Amino acid sequence: MLEELGHKVSTATSGADALDQFTSQSFDLVVTDYRMPRMNGLELISRLRGQAPTLPIVLLSGFAEAMGLAEDSTGADVVLQKSANEISHLVRAVSRLLRSKPAKKPPSSHSPTPKIKRKTV
């Protein structure tokens, strides 16, 4: 759907794969799932925030409501519950975040990692 709207999209098979891509490419925004192999979305967000604190991040999860996942507890700029309306909410969130480029800091429970240059989607 995001490609149909003119965005260039890169996919990753895991959080580790996403971090590898992040070190070699430039991204304007990251969309991540909570549940992934070997590294969950919160761990990925924490590592990304250490490298690019202002990078807009969207966290998707089928467990967002049940686990109480929210922007202030995850470090994500937007947390979306997977649902029938997921795509419209995602498109709206991506458009808003790319327009505003909000400065987001990691939650206090996450420790920062060394910084690298900013990336673009």
C-alpha positions as CSV (number, residue, x, y, z in Angstrom):
1,M,0.0,0.0,0.0
2,L,2.8,2.5,0.9
3,E,4.5,1.8,-2.4
4,E,1.3,2.5,-4.3
5,L,1.3,5.9,-2.6
6,G,4.8,6.6,-3.9
7,H,6.9,5.6,-1.0
8,K,10.1,3.5,-1.5
9,V,9.8,0.5,0.8
10,S,12.5,-1.8,2.1
11,T,11.5,-5.0,4.0
12,A,13.5,-6.9,6.6
13,T,13.0,-10.5,7.8
14,S,14.0,-9.7,11.4
15,G,15.1,-7.0,13.7
16,A,18.7,-7.9,13.1
17,D,18.2,-7.6,9.3
18,A,16.5,-4.2,9.8
19,L,19.5,-3.0,11.8
20,D,21.9,-4.2,9.1
21,Q,19.9,-2.4,6.5
22,F,19.8,0.7,8.7
23,T,23.6,0.9,8.8
24,S,24.0,0.7,5.1
25,Q,21.0,2.7,3.8
26,S,19.2,5.9,4.6
27,F,15.6,5.8,5.9
28,D,13.1,8.6,6.6
29,L,10.8,6.4,8.7
30,V,10.6,2.9,10.1
31,V,7.5,0.7,10.5
32,T,8.1,-2.3,12.7
33,D,6.0,-5.1,14.2
34,Y,6.2,-5.9,17.9
35,R,6.6,-9.6,17.4
36,M,9.6,-10.7,15.3
37,P,12.3,-13.5,15.3
38,R,15.2,-13.0,17.8
39,M,14.4,-9.4,18.6
40,N,11.1,-7.8,19.3
41,G,10.0,-4.4,18.1
42,L,10.8,-2.7,21.4
43,E,14.4,-3.8,21.3
44,L,14.6,-2.7,17.6
45,I,13.1,0.7,18.5
46,S,15.6,1.1,21.4
47,R,18.6,0.4,19.1
48,L,17.3,2.7,16.4
49,R,16.7,5.5,18.8
50,G,20.3,5.2,20.0
51,Q,21.5,5.7,16.4
52,A,18.8,8.2,15.2
53,P,16.8,9.7,18.0
54,T,14.5,11.8,15.8
55,L,13.7,9.0,13.3
56,P,9.9,8.6,13.0
57,I,8.9,5.1,14.1
58,V,5.6,3.3,13.8
59,L,5.0,0.1,15.9
60,L,2.3,-2.3,14.8
61,S,1.1,-5.1,17.0
62,G,-1.8,-7.4,17.4
63,F,-1.1,-7.1,21.1
64,A,-0.9,-3.3,21.5
65,E,-4.1,-3.0,23.6
66,A,-3.7,-6.2,25.6
67,M,0.0,-5.4,26.5
68,G,-0.7,-1.7,27.1
69,L,1.8,-0.7,24.4
70,A,1.7,3.1,23.9
71,E,4.0,5.8,22.5
72,D,5.4,6.8,25.9
73,S,6.3,3.3,26.9
74,T,7.7,2.0,23.6
75,G,9.7,4.9,22.2
76,A,7.6,4.7,19.0
77,D,6.0,7.9,17.6
78,V,2.8,6.0,16.8
79,V,1.6,2.6,18.1
80,L,-1.1,0.9,16.0
81,Q,-3.3,-2.0,16.9
82,K,-3.6,-4.5,14.1
83,S,-7.2,-4.4,12.9
84,A,-9.5,-4.1,9.9
85,N,-8.6,-0.4,9.9
86,E,-4.9,-1.0,10.2
87,I,-4.0,0.1,6.7
88,S,-5.9,3.4,6.8
89,H,-4.4,4.2,10.2
90,L,-0.9,3.3,8.9
91,V,-1.2,5.4,5.8
92,R,-2.4,8.4,7.9
93,A,0.3,8.0,10.5
94,V,3.1,7.7,7.8
95,S,1.8,10.8,6.0
96,R,1.7,12.8,9.3
97,L,5.1,11.6,10.5
98,L,6.8,12.3,7.2
99,R,5.3,15.8,7.2
100,S,6.2,16.7,10.8
101,K,9.4,14.7,11.5
102,P,8.9,14.8,15.3
103,A,11.8,14.6,17.7
104,K,11.3,11.5,19.8
105,K,13.6,10.5,22.6
106,P,13.9,6.9,23.8
107,P,11.9,5.9,26.9
108,S,14.1,6.3,30.1
109,S,14.2,2.5,30.5
110,H,16.2,2.1,27.2
111,S,19.9,2.7,27.1
112,P,21.3,4.5,24.0
113,T,23.8,2.9,21.6
114,P,26.4,4.8,19.6
115,K,25.1,7.2,17.0
116,I,25.5,6.8,13.2
117,K,24.4,8.9,10.3
118,R,20.6,9.4,9.6
119,K,18.8,7.0,7.3
120,T,16.0,7.4,4.7
121,V,13.2,5.1,3.5
